Amino acid sequence: MTNERPIAATFDYIIVGGGSAGATLAARLSEDAATRVLLLEAGRDFRSAETPEHIQIPNPLRAIEDDDYRWPKLMARRTSTQEPRILWRGRAMGGSSTINGQIAIRAIPEDFERWAALGCHGWGWDDVLPYFCKLEDDVDFGDAPYHGSGGPIPVYRAPVEAWGHVDRGLMQAGMALGYGWCDDHNAPEGTGVSPYAINSRNNRRVSTNDGYLEPARERKNLTIIGDALVDGLTFEGNRHRANGVTVTIGGQQQSFRAERETILAAGAIHSPAILQRAGIGPGALLQSLGIPVRVDRPVGLHLLDHPIVAINLSLKATARATTLVHRHTNCCLRYASGLPGTGRNDMIMIAGNLRAHEQGDYDLGRIAVSVYQSYSEGEVAIISPDAGLDPRVDECMLSDERDFIRLRDGVARLTALGRHAALQDISHDISYGYSGIPITKTPSAQDLDDWIMAECSDAQHAIGTCRMGPVDDPQSIVDADCRVIGCQDLRVIDASIMADNVRANTHLTTVMIAEKMADRLRGLI
């Protein structure tokens, strides 16, 4: 909690979710001392100084596995041939920005022009660029007209001499195979081999809890409550006006009233789940669970993420990461597949300097390839009106043939990279993921396809389940101002509103959305 003062029952804005979007919104809206803001987070609240070391360090591989900072039982099925496995989503102040890979790359201009073409007025590249600039403190290119300095989120690129061996191997092999070098992937035309921009400062993660909330915590008009599970939304009148929430805190249910608006910022998995429990969602699903249908809309559909597979490197002793503090990745390679129906930077390869095994002779490295302009759509659906039960998540990855074809092509490119001397020289052997098939062999096309389906995962970039679009489009959940269609004084402002996939890690785009909507709510745009 922000401080020990009594908790009021009425606020101007209630924000549900303290992650990449929610923390940003709470900090910006509370800059107006006359605006009373309540921020509710299902996970723990903590000050920056209280952040555990394994959360702070540049390597997130321990943070992402800590059940105290993620939804510990949330599962997802990736492809049709897989069983459900854990889905890594943050559950603590800062949300997924507290446990993610700290990657700070932007979506490309074409992504937002696509949003605008889909009817999202005011979300073209020229509309969003000022907010990308506002949020960042780019230590390398802050003076460029398409960058910013002094913002809450640092953007840092490690020098090549500080990279891991796998980073340098990807750089050398990629350039030798003709992909080219790029200083800055956040430049509007950036493509090729590049340093991976990260949101850390002095080897310390800067989450939205750190960058946005910490400087705002002493404001008397901002109330922050952690370990607060929202049970439902409350409404009044026959126009479905949202006027607050019911929430369980310390085992006790409480109600809070929003005099202006209630804002869901719980992310692409939990924002649709909250709406569905409130009777806003697919009518057939709600009726099957005994939930009265308030608004029949396809909430929870259009789930998009970035499918990803990797080759694994058994590294020689001279190429091992020396400590857990060492960055897990510093180098990426964005490229265009050139396959039909695709655009610029539809694909990415990512170096991985992973931590040493507890036992054994080898350290593990990897090079992953991911489809960043993906089309396969999944679904989030609650299984009960009980907020304590996680929703069912079926990502349906690679169900769209365009995604499968490009991932198959990406694996062929990975094979060429893995056979290059730059990676062979640092590895005992290199195999297709955990299949045990060495890349020096040539497996059958069917064996490779089976491996892709069996090991494909997501890049933890879920979006689209409360899709933004025109009010008259039956697929739209929110309008271009993020207002829930069919309701009043209820908005969703987080990654779930993205109208289509973005060709980048999603954290910066989510913060940008919150920055832009904070200005809209304050009447500044």
Secondary structure, 3 states (H helix, E strand, C coil): CCCCCCCCCEEEEEEECCCCCHHHHHHHHCCCCCCCEEEECCCECCCHHHCCHHHHCCCCCCHHHCHHHECCCCEEECCCCCCCEECCCECECCHHHHCCCCECCCCCHHHHHHHHHCCCCCCCHHHHHHHHHHHEEECCCCCCCCCCCCCCEEEECCCHHHCCHHHHHHHHHHHHCCCCECCCCCCCCCCEEEECCECEECCEECCHHHHHHHHHCCCCCEEEECCEEEEEEEEECCCCEEEEEEEEECCEEEEEEEEEEEEECCHHHHHHHHHHHCCEECHHHHHHCCCCCCEECCCCCCEECCEEEEEEEEECHHHCCCCCCCCCCCEEEEECCCCCCCCCCCEEEEEEEEEECCCCCCEEEEEEEEECCCCCCEEEECCCCCCCCCCEEECCCCCCHHHHHHHHHHHHHHHHHHCCHHHHCCEEEEEECCCCCECCCCCCHHHHHHHHHHHCEECCCCECCCCECCCCCCCCCECCCCEECCCECEEECCHHHCCCCCCCCCHHHHHHHHHHHHHHHCCCC
